Amino acid sequence: MIHARRDHFAVRLNDGRVLVGGGVGADGVIQTTEIYSPDNDEWTETGELNVARTDTAAALLADGRVLVTGGNGSVDSPLNDDIRELDSAEIFDPKSGQWTLVDPIETRRAWHAATTLGDGRVLVTGGAYGGDYPDLFTPNVQLFDPETDTWESAESMTIGLLQNNGGRAAHGSVLLSDTQVMIVAGIGFGSGGLPDLASSIIFDSTTGEWSDAGAMLNGRRNHATTLLSDGKVVVTGGQGPQPFAEIYDPEEDIWNGAGVNITPRLGHNAVALPGGGLLVMGGRGGPNFNQLASTEFLSSGSVTWEDAGEMSVARCGFTTTLLEDGRILAAGGDGGDLASGANNLVEAFTTNG
């Protein structure tokens, strides 16, 4: 990449290119964004974010634009030491290469999730919002309408937790169907302090209501949540770090064990492969809690994990993007340049089909 970065965002555009932006570089939170073209294997600079941000959530809109919400940053300067959760939102237009601020979200937040529904709206859920203990995490839910570029409130995530009114951060989010979004685990507030959550809940956009889903086997945060091609959901790793994986069957509404990972890890990435199965990469783990280069593969219908080789660079806080040709692009992260804590190194994983 042109810029070293970690804890940034990456989105595959409708034309197959990959937009990468924000994150943390050698000098702090950054505003730069750039685009990767698989056709010529080159990166080109594009418009800067209006607000430097990291730990944000990005979503591709149906019209090809990209929405970025919240995150950690400073409204004054990207180098300001007073980093805090943001409520700003902005949209990238690939036709102009420019970012435009839109109305802010109702509650500032970071480590939240943004998921595009089948009707084109974007569901933004939870996150850390800088409140005083114990009000550290928000249950607030917002819907963004790309036809009007405006926000509307949705029912808060008030179910699934008894102590903190449904607030959670560092959770997983997947689109189960055009109208249903599943929120998985995360960190919340409870009678024991700040527990890793084992609850999963589902939002139905046709009713605007939340419902409980089956209880998970293990509480976790900083995990990876991935929707497989068969409609099942796999959760891997998490705080601990977790050596266990589990899989959710939406037809049975139940979580089952999905084998033990070769390497316990957290802060890693997982990508569903076009031909079925799941690839898990990087993160932190091992006896010294270092960045990992190891990857592992779970084939469809199996609960046995296989070693998939090592990445060229041990990394966490990186992004992975499935390209149109089936390759998986891994970019940046913490691990390639220990002096700055961020790197600009990119590699691609090629599947066998």
Buried (B, 14 or more C-beta within 10 A) or exposed (E): BEBBBBBBBBBBBEEEBBBBBBBBBEEBBBBBBBBBEBEEEEBEEBBBBBBBBBBBBBBBBBEEBBBBBBBBBBEEEBEBEEBEBBBBBBBBBBEEBBBEEBEBBBBBBBBBBBBBBEBEBBBBBBBBBBBEEBEBBBBBBBBBEBEEBEBEEBBBBBBBBEEBBBBBBBBBBBBBBEBBBBBBBBBBBBEEEBBBBBBBBBBBBEEEEBEEBBEBBBBBBBBBBBBBEEEBBBBBBBBBBBBBBBBBBBEEEEBEEBBEBBBBBBBBBBBBBEEBBBBBBBBBBBEEEEBBBBBBBBBBEEBEBEEBEEBEBBBBBBBBBBBEEBBBBBBBBBBBBEEBBBBBBBBBBEBEE
